[in-house]
Structures are given as structure tokens and as C-alpha cells.
């Protein structure tokens, strides 16, 4: 079931997550933002002895569908029980509350993960994740210019994609369009396309080759694949679609990625 209430206040998001603890066994704690009077909510779910998948949302405050989708995935029990989960319900609380891409200081948090983090949120996240490793990392986004779903698959080096084709096929099978990634469609800093392989709805990124084009203003995925995970997936829902569609698209993509991680065939959740 898709969320029937589209939360717009961060306090309401926190309350909704806290309400899930009894029914799911979810463990929650607050992570202090370094140098700022705010915290980030961190959730842990499942047997901690199992391999860990990390899923995050809301790094851009004007992309709320990821926040809604992650909440609904946990509420509806759609996360594969063969894994445990490290969940970040909203990376950018002040931006989410204001409906802005940037945080309260006017910073794009997803360009601050280099060199230990340069925003309060990035510092908190990197510190909390220190010495952690993940089977897979998933970050949920929206694209204001897109008309269809697409993803980035970022890996430590060029390799055949493990997730791009199954995930895009599942989204398409669920009745949602894929983004046509023409050369005019911006997919990173100038020059980054040299480290990318594009197909319908997917961009496979060679992390070591692409990283220099960001000049130190690194997104989380490029940092995680250095030493924390073999693959980081960024899912982009088209902001042009209605909210319930955007939530459904991200749910389908997450469920399929976890199914692919577990070696199962392609199915989809709506």
C-alpha cells in the first residue's frame, strides 16, 4: 500500500518512523550534526548478524518522494529479510522542511562528502558510517527535469552492470516510463560522461574515472564505493509524475534491486 499521507513536516516524518518501532522491531537513534543544532534520524532493521544494506533518502529537500517511499517500504514490510538495514529516513531535515534542494546553510549536501565531509550532515553521516561495510547502498532521489525513471550504478571500476537492466525492466513492467538519456541530458559535471555507459534509464559509472570531475565536491555514492560497498545505486524518479507514481517507482526499484542482490528473478512491487 502506498502512503496515504504525504508528509511535509520533518517532525511528522520522525513521528511516523517512531510509530513503526513496535510492529517492525526498528531501532532508532539520533545522530548529531557536527556544528549545527540539528540531528539526523538513523534506523536499523533486521538481525545485525546478517549482511547489511544501507538505504537513504532526502539529501535534497525538494525531492520528498524518496522520504515517503522509504517510510512506506519499511511500513509495508517490503525489505528483503535476508539482509539487515541501515536506514537514513531524511539526510537533509532543514531542506525537507523548507522544500529546498540545499540545507539551512544553503549547501547542496550531496556535494559535501569529500575529505571527511564539509556540511554538518555529511560529517554526521560519514562519522556514523565509519568502518562500516555494506552489501549494497541505495540512495533515493527525484529529478525535476526527467519524464521517466533512471538510475546511476556506481562501482569501484568498470564492469558489466549487475542491477541496471533488472531494475529498469521492473520499473517498465510496472507501467512507468524510462528516461531517454540523450547527450543533452545532464548527468554530472562536464567531462563525466567519459566515465559513463548509458542505456535506456541507466547510467553505469566507473567511480575512479568519474571522481576527479567533481573536484572534491563528492556525492555520497562515489565516496561509499571507495571502501564501504561494491556498488552504490542512485534511483531518480521523475518529478513530473504525480506523487503516488514517484513513490511507486522508487518502491519497485528498491524491491527489485534487493531481489537482484539475493539472486532471484525479476518481479515487481507496485
C-alpha positions as CSV (number, residue, x, y, z in Angstrom):
1,X,0.0,0.0,0.0
2,X,1.3,3.4,-1.0
3,X,1.5,6.1,1.7
4,X,-1.9,7.8,2.1
5,X,-0.4,10.8,3.8
6,X,2.3,12.8,2.0
7,X,4.2,14.3,5.0
8,X,5.7,17.7,4.6
9,X,7.0,18.5,8.1
10,X,10.1,16.8,9.3
11,X,8.7,16.3,12.8
12,X,5.9,14.3,11.2
13,X,8.4,12.1,9.4
14,X,10.2,11.4,12.7
15,X,6.9,10.6,14.4
16,X,5.9,8.2,11.6
17,X,9.2,6.3,11.9
18,X,8.9,6.1,15.7
19,X,5.4,4.7,15.3
20,X,6.9,1.8,13.3
21,X,9.1,0.5,16.1
22,X,6.6,-1.8,17.8
23,X,5.4,-3.5,14.6
24,X,8.8,-3.9,12.9
25,X,11.5,-4.1,15.5
26,X,13.0,-1.0,14.1
27,X,15.8,0.6,16.2
28,X,16.1,4.3,16.0
29,X,18.6,6.9,17.2
30,X,19.5,10.5,16.6
31,X,22.9,11.4,15.1
32,X,24.2,14.9,16.0
33,X,25.1,17.1,13.1
34,X,28.6,18.5,13.6
35,X,28.5,22.2,14.1
36,X,24.7,22.6,13.7
37,X,21.8,22.5,16.1
38,X,20.0,19.5,14.5
39,X,20.2,15.8,14.3
40,X,19.6,13.1,11.7
41,X,17.4,10.1,12.3
42,X,19.1,6.7,11.8
43,X,17.2,3.4,11.7
44,X,18.5,-0.1,12.0
45,X,16.3,-3.0,11.0
46,X,16.8,-6.8,11.0
47,X,19.3,-9.2,12.5
48,X,22.6,-7.3,12.8
49,X,24.5,-10.6,12.1
50,X,23.1,-10.5,8.5
51,X,24.8,-8.7,5.6
52,X,23.9,-5.0,5.7
53,X,22.2,-2.9,3.0
54,X,22.1,0.9,3.5
55,X,19.2,2.9,2.1
56,X,19.0,6.7,2.3
57,X,16.6,9.4,1.2
58,X,16.0,13.2,1.3
59,X,19.5,14.5,0.7
60,X,17.8,17.1,-1.5
61,X,14.9,18.7,0.4
62,X,12.9,19.4,-2.7
63,X,12.8,15.6,-3.5
64,X,10.3,14.3,-1.0
65,X,9.2,11.1,-2.8
66,X,12.3,9.2,-1.6
67,X,11.5,10.1,2.1
68,X,7.9,8.9,1.6
69,X,8.9,5.8,-0.3
70,X,11.5,4.6,2.2
71,X,8.9,5.0,5.0
72,X,6.4,3.0,3.1
73,X,8.9,0.3,2.3
74,X,9.5,-0.3,6.0
75,X,5.9,0.1,7.0
76,X,4.7,-2.4,4.4
77,X,7.4,-5.0,5.1
78,X,8.9,-4.9,1.6
79,X,12.6,-5.0,2.6
80,X,14.2,-8.4,1.9
81,X,14.6,-10.2,5.3
82,X,17.8,-11.9,4.2
83,X,19.6,-8.7,5.0
84,X,19.8,-6.2,7.8
85,X,19.4,-2.5,7.1
86,X,20.9,0.8,7.9
87,X,18.3,3.4,7.0
88,X,18.6,7.2,6.8
89,X,15.0,8.5,6.5
90,X,16.0,12.0,5.6
91,X,19.5,13.2,5.1
92,X,18.5,16.9,4.9
93,X,15.8,17.8,7.5
94,X,16.1,21.6,7.1
95,X,15.9,21.3,3.3
96,X,12.9,18.9,3.6
97,X,11.1,21.3,5.9
98,X,11.7,24.2,3.6
99,X,11.2,22.4,0.3
100,X,14.7,23.4,-0.9
101,X,17.4,21.4,-2.5
102,X,20.0,22.9,-0.1
103,X,20.2,22.7,3.7
104,X,19.7,25.6,6.1
105,X,23.2,27.0,5.2
106,X,22.4,27.0,1.5
107,X,24.6,24.0,0.8
108,X,23.9,21.1,-1.5
109,X,24.6,18.3,1.0
110,X,25.2,15.7,-1.8
111,X,28.3,17.7,-2.9
112,X,29.9,17.7,0.5
113,X,31.0,14.1,1.2
114,X,34.7,14.5,0.2
115,X,37.5,14.7,2.7
116,X,35.5,13.7,5.8
117,X,32.5,15.9,4.9
118,X,32.2,19.7,4.6
119,X,28.5,20.1,5.7
120,X,27.1,19.3,9.1
121,X,25.0,16.5,7.6
122,X,27.9,14.9,5.6
123,X,30.2,15.0,8.7
124,X,27.5,13.2,10.8
125,X,26.8,10.6,8.2
126,X,30.4,9.8,7.4
127,X,31.3,9.6,11.1
128,X,28.3,7.3,11.9
129,X,29.3,5.1,8.9
130,X,33.0,4.9,9.8
131,X,34.4,1.4,9.5
132,X,31.0,0.1,8.2
133,X,30.7,-2.0,5.1
134,X,27.6,-2.7,3.0
135,X,26.5,-5.3,0.5
136,X,24.7,-2.5,-1.4
137,X,24.0,1.2,-1.0
138,X,20.8,2.7,-2.4
139,X,20.0,6.5,-2.4
140,X,16.5,7.7,-3.4
141,X,16.1,10.9,-5.4
142,X,13.9,12.7,-7.8
143,X,14.8,14.6,-11.0
144,X,12.9,17.8,-11.8
145,X,13.8,17.6,-15.5
146,X,13.1,14.0,-16.1
147,X,10.0,12.5,-17.6
148,X,10.9,8.9,-16.8
149,X,12.9,6.8,-14.2
150,X,16.6,6.4,-14.4
151,X,19.4,5.2,-12.2
152,X,23.1,5.5,-11.6
153,X,25.0,2.4,-10.9
154,X,28.4,3.3,-9.4
155,X,31.1,0.7,-8.9
156,X,34.8,0.8,-8.0
157,X,35.8,0.0,-11.6
158,X,34.2,-0.6,-15.0
159,X,32.3,-3.8,-15.0
160,X,29.2,-5.4,-16.5
161,X,26.1,-3.9,-14.8
162,X,24.5,-6.2,-12.2
163,X,21.4,-4.1,-11.4
164,X,20.7,-1.6,-14.2
165,X,18.9,-3.9,-16.6
166,X,16.8,-5.8,-14.0
167,X,15.7,-2.7,-12.2
168,X,14.8,-0.7,-15.3
169,X,12.9,-3.7,-16.6
170,X,10.9,-4.0,-13.4
171,X,10.0,-0.3,-13.5
172,X,9.0,-0.6,-17.1
173,X,7.0,-3.7,-16.4
174,X,5.1,-1.8,-13.6
175,X,3.9,0.6,-16.3
176,X,6.3,3.5,-15.7
177,X,8.4,5.2,-18.4
178,X,12.2,5.2,-18.5
179,X,14.2,8.4,-19.2
180,X,15.8,8.6,-22.6
181,X,19.4,9.7,-21.7
182,X,20.4,11.8,-24.7
183,X,23.7,13.6,-24.8
184,X,21.9,16.8,-23.9
185,X,20.5,15.3,-20.6
186,X,22.8,16.5,-17.8
187,X,24.2,13.6,-15.8
188,X,27.1,15.1,-13.9
189,X,29.9,17.6,-14.2
190,X,31.4,18.4,-17.6
191,X,33.6,15.6,-18.7
192,X,32.0,12.9,-16.5
193,X,30.3,11.2,-19.5
194,X,33.7,9.8,-20.3
195,X,33.4,7.5,-17.3
196,X,29.7,6.6,-18.0
197,X,28.0,3.9,-20.0
198,X,24.4,4.9,-20.8
199,X,21.4,2.8,-21.8
200,X,17.6,3.2,-21.5
201,X,17.0,4.5,-18.0
202,X,20.5,3.7,-16.7
203,X,23.9,5.2,-16.3
204,X,26.8,2.8,-15.2
205,X,29.6,4.8,-13.7
206,X,33.3,3.9,-13.3
207,X,33.9,5.6,-10.0
208,X,37.7,6.1,-10.1
209,X,37.4,7.7,-13.6
210,X,34.5,9.9,-12.7
211,X,35.6,11.1,-9.3
212,X,38.2,13.7,-10.5
213,X,35.5,15.6,-12.4
214,X,33.8,16.6,-9.1
215,X,36.9,18.4,-7.9
216,X,36.4,17.2,-4.3
217,X,32.6,18.2,-4.1
218,X,31.7,14.5,-4.0
219,X,28.3,12.8,-3.8
220,X,27.8,10.1,-1.3
221,X,27.8,7.2,-3.9
222,X,31.3,8.0,-5.1
223,X,32.6,8.0,-1.5
224,X,30.9,4.8,-0.5
225,X,32.4,2.7,-3.3
226,X,35.9,3.6,-2.3
227,X,35.9,1.2,0.7
228,X,32.3,0.7,2.0
229,X,30.4,-1.1,-0.7
230,X,30.9,-2.9,-4.0
231,X,28.0,-1.0,-5.6
232,X,26.1,2.2,-5.0
233,X,22.7,2.8,-6.7
234,X,21.1,6.2,-7.1
235,X,17.4,6.0,-8.1
236,X,15.8,9.0,-9.8
237,X,12.1,9.3,-10.0
238,X,10.6,11.8,-12.5
239,X,9.2,14.8,-10.6
240,X,6.8,15.4,-13.5
241,X,4.8,12.4,-12.3
242,X,2.2,12.5,-9.6
243,X,3.5,11.9,-6.0
244,X,2.0,8.4,-5.7
245,X,3.6,7.4,-9.0
246,X,7.0,8.6,-7.8
247,X,6.7,6.7,-4.6
248,X,5.6,3.5,-6.5
249,X,8.5,3.8,-8.9
250,X,11.1,4.0,-6.1
251,X,9.4,1.1,-4.3
252,X,9.6,-1.0,-7.4
253,X,13.3,-0.1,-8.0
254,X,14.3,-0.9,-4.4
255,X,12.5,-4.2,-4.2
256,X,14.0,-5.3,-7.5
257,X,17.5,-4.3,-6.5
258,X,17.2,-6.3,-3.3
259,X,15.8,-9.2,-5.2
260,X,18.7,-9.0,-7.7
261,X,21.2,-8.8,-4.8
262,X,19.7,-12.0,-3.5
263,X,20.0,-13.7,-6.9
264,X,16.2,-14.0,-7.6
265,X,14.4,-13.5,-10.9
266,X,12.8,-10.2,-11.9
267,X,9.4,-9.4,-10.4
268,X,8.0,-6.1,-9.2
269,X,6.0,-4.4,-6.4
270,X,3.5,-1.6,-7.1
